[in-house]
Each structure stands twice: as C-alpha cells, then as structure tokens.
Amino acid sequence: MNAYLQHRPATATDLGDVVGFPQNIDELFFCYPKAIWPLNVGQLAAAIAERHESTVVELDGKVAGFAISTNSNTASNAGGLLLYTRLD
C-alpha cells in the first residue's frame, strides 16, 4: 500500500469529520476530557479558539488525524491528537 500522508492547518470544514473520530464516550474522554458526549462541532470549535496550531493529517486526501497544541508561547508544548482508524 502506497498511502499519501500530509498535514495542514485545520479549517472549519474539517470539524465535521473530526467530531466523528471518537466512537464512544470512553474514547472521547481519553482524547478530550472536558468534552460532553457526543462531541460536536461547537465544542471542537471552542477548543480550537482557546488553543493553538490546530492541524489535520490527511491520508490519501481524507482527514485521518487531528492535533492541537495547548501553548505555543513556551519551549515545551502539550496538546492532543485524535486519529481515525476506520478509514474506508
């Protein structure tokens, strides 16, 4: 399999794909503990507004991952990463 992987800044149109990544309440808790199940675009947009450098990863042109940094003003950044493992 020769998959093409790339990353780019997340856009508002990506959010609908990303909110579908967590498949149950437990998965959502481990990727975004403050969120309320089910994750929706409004919750994700609010998180993006409070954080920095939201990024999507595309696999063969489909959104397959999402990363967000909590602080871009220091040498060490923390953040979150969501990966979608059910790509068709």
C-alpha positions in Angstrom: 0.0 0.0 0.0 1.4 3.3 -1.0 -0.5 5.8 1.1 0.0 9.5 0.7 0.2 11.3 4.1 0.3 15.1 4.5 -0.6 17.6 7.2 -2.0 21.2 7.1 -3.8 23.7 9.3 -7.3 22.6 10.2 -10.2 24.6 8.7 -13.8 24.9 9.8 -14.8 22.4 7.1 -12.7 19.7 8.7 -14.5 19.9 12.0 -17.4 17.7 10.9 -15.0 14.9 10.1 -13.0 15.3 13.3 -16.0 15.1 15.6 -16.8 11.6 14.3 -13.4 10.2 15.3 -14.3 9.3 19.0 -16.7 6.3 18.6 -17.9 6.2 22.2 -17.8 8.2 25.5 -14.6 6.4 26.7 -12.7 7.3 23.6 -13.9 10.9 23.9 -12.8 11.1 27.5 -9.2 10.0 26.7 -8.8 12.5 23.8 -10.8 15.5 25.3 -11.8 15.0 28.9 -13.7 18.4 29.1 -16.0 17.4 26.2 -19.6 16.2 26.6 -20.6 13.1 24.6 -21.3 13.2 21.8 -18.6 15.6 20.6 -20.0 18.3 18.3 -18.6 21.0 16.0 -19.4 23.7 18.6 -17.3 22.0 21.3 -14.4 21.4 19.0 -14.5 25.0 17.6 -14.4 26.3 21.2 -11.4 24.2 22.0 -9.6 25.4 18.8 -10.4 29.1 19.8 -8.7 28.5 23.2 -5.6 26.7 21.8 -3.0 27.0 19.1 -1.9 25.3 15.9 -4.8 23.0 15.1 -3.6 20.7 12.4 -5.2 17.9 10.4 -3.4 14.9 8.9 -4.7 13.6 5.6 -4.3 10.1 4.3 -4.9 9.9 0.6 -6.9 13.1 0.7 -9.2 12.1 3.6 -8.9 13.6 7.1 -7.4 10.9 9.3 -6.0 12.8 12.2 -6.3 16.0 14.2 -3.8 17.6 16.5 -4.0 20.7 18.7 -1.4 22.4 20.9 -2.3 24.0 24.2 0.5 26.6 24.4 2.7 28.0 21.6 4.5 30.5 23.8 6.8 28.1 25.6 9.6 25.7 24.6 7.5 22.8 25.7 4.1 22.2 24.3 1.4 19.9 25.4 -1.6 19.0 23.2 -3.9 16.4 22.0 -4.0 14.0 19.0 -7.0 12.2 17.5 -6.6 9.5 14.9 -9.4 8.0 12.9 -8.7 4.3 12.4 -11.7 3.3 10.5 -10.8 4.7 7.1 -12.5 3.0 4.1 
